[in-house]
Amino acid sequence: MAKRQFTPAKIMQLDTGFWGSKTLLSAIELGLFTELAKGPLDATALTKRLQLHPRSALDFFDALVALGMLKRTGTRYANTPETALFLDRAKSSYVGGILEMCNARLYRFWGSLTEGLRTGKPQNEAKTGEDFFGTLYADPQRLEGFLKAMTGLSVGSAQIIAKKFPWKKYKTFVDVGCAQGGVAVEIALAHKHLIGGGMDLPVVQPMFTAYARERGVAQRLHFHPGDFFKDPLPKCDVIIMGHILHDWNLDEKRMLLRKAYDALPTRGALIIHEALIDDARKENAFGLLMSLNMLIETHGGFDFTGADCCKWMKEVGFKRTQVTRLAGPDGMVVGLK
Ligand SMILES: C[S@@+](CC[C@H](N)C(=O)[O-])C[C@H]1O[C@@H](n2cnc3c(N)ncnc32)[C@H](O)[C@@H]1O
């Protein structure tokens, strides 16, 4: 029998994975995809448009071709269908907010992952022990960047939640920890009978209101300023919490679930959506890495499996729970009161 040949190729590919990642993040920072959305350009014109030094410009563009982020026909570079749709800042389908945040913040903070693993302490702006959101939001630019990033992170899931959840049975909803309102807006656009809203810290209100107005749903979406640890959650038929539970430790997660339960009527529903880890904790690498990202970003947060979430929901009183896969690594857990 032939002996199995091992190669280090898989290891080396992962080892240098950040090269490709940073190449994409720099392309976003430079506005490359937004420029190419105006029309294809050759290397000289693109170098000039992005104000690049000529030394590595060609390698940069061709690396993006090889990574599947650009097309080159003859001498001219163009966006792929995906980068044209999702990485052109001028389009409402732009998801680059999350990439901008990865570039401006997380790329650096992940540099001290080893320290985080040794100490169990966050490695971001809150490294000095302060509250994560308070520290992050103290700078208006970071506030705006973070809230837009959340829209990029959740818009794909929001569109599937709008399709897969039986919204016809319900009249009102509130997205708790709504950020810019990316999820609430997609649901309101898909279901004209719904009256909805978002609850978040008061500092978020201007960005929520502006985004709801820009997307034409401000009449049906109201902002509830509040602190979900200090205030009761707004009463409504459906509460959504996306990427909220993973920010907090287990006691805090349970407290938020209990508050959602209390705010819902009988037969009301709670929708939790996150990068749900698979129950065996072996396959959803993104979900597991997201949990490490919670180490970098928060004091006690961690991601979890669908089964974990169902168990916590049942503990606070939800009668029935169901796990549904959404796009890519994301999933939702619905709890019925
Ligand atoms: C990780 S983001 C998730 C945003 C959005 N739900 C999504 O999935 O795209 C967490 C959100 O919780 C909000 N938040 C954090 N602490 C809060 C608190 N004590 N009360 C209300 N909202 C809070 C943040 O402002 C932020 O918008």
The ligand as an SDF file (V2000), in Angstrom:
LIG
                    3D

 27 29  0  0  0  0  0  0  0  0999 V2000
  -22.1330   43.7270   18.6710 C   0  0  0  0  0  0  0  0  0  0  0  0
  -23.2730   45.0130   18.4620 S   0  0  0  0  0  0  0  0  0  0  0  0
  -24.6030   44.2050   17.6290 C   0  0  0  0  0  0  0  0  0  0  0  0
  -25.3830   45.1120   16.7280 C   0  0  0  0  0  0  0  0  0  0  0  0
  -26.5670   44.4750   15.9760 C   0  0  0  0  0  0  0  0  0  0  0  0
  -27.5210   43.8570   16.8510 N   0  0  0  0  0  0  0  0  0  0  0  0
  -26.0900   43.4890   14.9440 C   0  0  0  0  0  0  0  0  0  0  0  0
  -26.1550   42.2820   15.1470 O   0  0  0  0  0  0  0  0  0  0  0  0
  -25.6230   43.9370   13.8990 O   0  0  0  0  0  0  0  0  0  0  0  0
  -23.8720   45.2520   20.1130 C   0  0  0  0  0  0  0  0  0  0  0  0
  -24.8560   46.4010   20.2540 C   0  0  0  0  0  0  0  0  0  0  0  0
  -25.3130   46.4450   21.6170 O   0  0  0  0  0  0  0  0  0  0  0  0
  -25.3790   47.8010   22.0200 C   0  0  0  0  0  0  0  0  0  0  0  0
  -25.2510   47.8860   23.4930 N   0  0  0  0  0  0  0  0  0  0  0  0
  -24.1560   47.6080   24.2350 C   0  0  0  0  0  0  0  0  0  0  0  0
  -24.4100   47.7670   25.5340 N   0  0  0  0  0  0  0  0  0  0  0  0
  -25.7100   48.1550   25.6140 C   0  0  0  0  0  0  0  0  0  0  0  0
  -26.5510   48.4550   26.7140 C   0  0  0  0  0  0  0  0  0  0  0  0
  -26.1110   48.3840   27.9780 N   0  0  0  0  0  0  0  0  0  0  0  0
  -27.8310   48.8150   26.4490 N   0  0  0  0  0  0  0  0  0  0  0  0
  -28.2920   48.8790   25.1590 C   0  0  0  0  0  0  0  0  0  0  0  0
  -27.5280   48.5850   24.0760 N   0  0  0  0  0  0  0  0  0  0  0  0
  -26.2520   48.2320   24.3110 C   0  0  0  0  0  0  0  0  0  0  0  0
  -24.2230   48.4480   21.3010 C   0  0  0  0  0  0  0  0  0  0  0  0
  -24.3490   49.8560   21.2530 O   0  0  0  0  0  0  0  0  0  0  0  0
  -24.2680   47.7650   19.9470 C   0  0  0  0  0  0  0  0  0  0  0  0
  -25.0960   48.4620   19.0600 O   0  0  0  0  0  0  0  0  0  0  0  0
  1  2  1  0
  2  3  1  0
  2 10  1  0
  3  4  1  0
  4  5  1  0
  5  6  1  0
  5  7  1  0
  7  8  2  0
  7  9  1  0
 10 11  1  0
 11 12  1  0
 11 26  1  0
 12 13  1  0
 13 14  1  0
 13 24  1  0
 14 15  1  0
 14 23  1  0
 15 16  2  0
 16 17  1  0
 17 18  1  0
 17 23  2  0
 18 19  1  0
 18 20  2  0
 20 21  1  0
 21 22  2  0
 22 23  1  0
 24 25  1  0
 24 26  1  0
 26 27  1  0
M  CHG  2   2   1   9  -1
M  END
$$$$
